[in-house]
Structure formats: structure tokens, C-alpha cells
Amino acid sequence: MIYDWEDKPELNITPLVDVMLVLLAILMVIAPNIIYEEKIKLPQGSISQQISKIPPVHITIDKDLKLKVNKDYFDLNSFEDNFYKYSRKLDLKATVLISADKSLDYGIVMSILAAVKQSGFSEVSLATNG
């Protein structure tokens, strides 16, 4: 038996296309009539519990090394101890925003950040003028 390698088979996909078009037509006719309804019970919200927003704590350090926490001023040398006492009046869940002058040394800003973290605040971020 001799096989001709140049002979190419012809594929007849017409029956496949006909079957797919029939299935598509059936799906298009039936799809608008399909109604699926699921009964679910949503939980009732608590009316008595009010969400209170905790005001953030703003710490500002200017180029003259003057520290301002909200409206109160602190000395840089004794900031860690004084801020620890001051933070007892604040909510420790509040967000602390530290903004410093760009000409300040990085170590000064990080020491303020460390003092805030040691006081018990968990949400501390550095503010930018971006």
C-alpha cells in the first residue's frame, strides 16, 4: 500500500455548525423564561449602636524643633515622658499623624515616631504634602 503524503484530508464541519446553531436557538428561546429565586434572610442591623469617629492626633514638628500635639506644645528633649502622660487622656485607637519639616534630621522624626509607638498608639502614619 502506497500512501500519498501530499493528499490533504477535507474536514466537513457543516453538521457541527448546524447542531450548534440549533442549540443556540433553543437556549435563546428558553433563557428569558428561566426564573431563579432564592429566599434569603438578611440580618437586622443594630439600631442602638452608633459608630463614633475618633478624632486623629496631629503631631507637627517645625524647623525650629518645636513640637505641637493638637493644640499643646512640647519640648523635644522631654517629649517621650510628657507625651506618655498626655496620651493617657487620649483614645489609643486614634490615628496619629506626624508631619515634620523637610529640613529636619530623619533621626528626630523617627525618635518622635518611637515615642508615639511606646505610648501605645498602633495607627501611626507620616503625613506628606503630596
C-alpha positions, 0 to 999 in steps of 0.5 A: 500500500502506497500512501500519498503524503501530499493528499490533504484530508477535507474536514466537513464541519457543516453538521457541527455548525448546524447542531450548534446553531440549533442549540443556540436557538433553543437556549435563546428561546428558553433563557428569558423564561428561566426564573431563579429565586432564592429566599434569603434572610438578611440580618437586622442591623443594630439600631442602638449602636452608633459608630463614633469617629475618633478624632486623629492626633496631629503631631507637627514638628517645625524647623525650629524643633518645636513640637505641637500635639493638637493644640499643646506644645512640647519640648523635644528633649522631654517629649517621650515622658510628657507625651506618655502622660498626655496620651493617657487622656487620649483614645489609643485607637486614634490615628496619629499623624506626624508631619515634620519639616523637610529640613529636619534630621530623619533621626528626630522624626523617627525618635518622635515616631518611637515615642508615639509607638511606646505610648501605645498608639498602633495607627501611626502614619507620616503625613506628606504634602503630596 
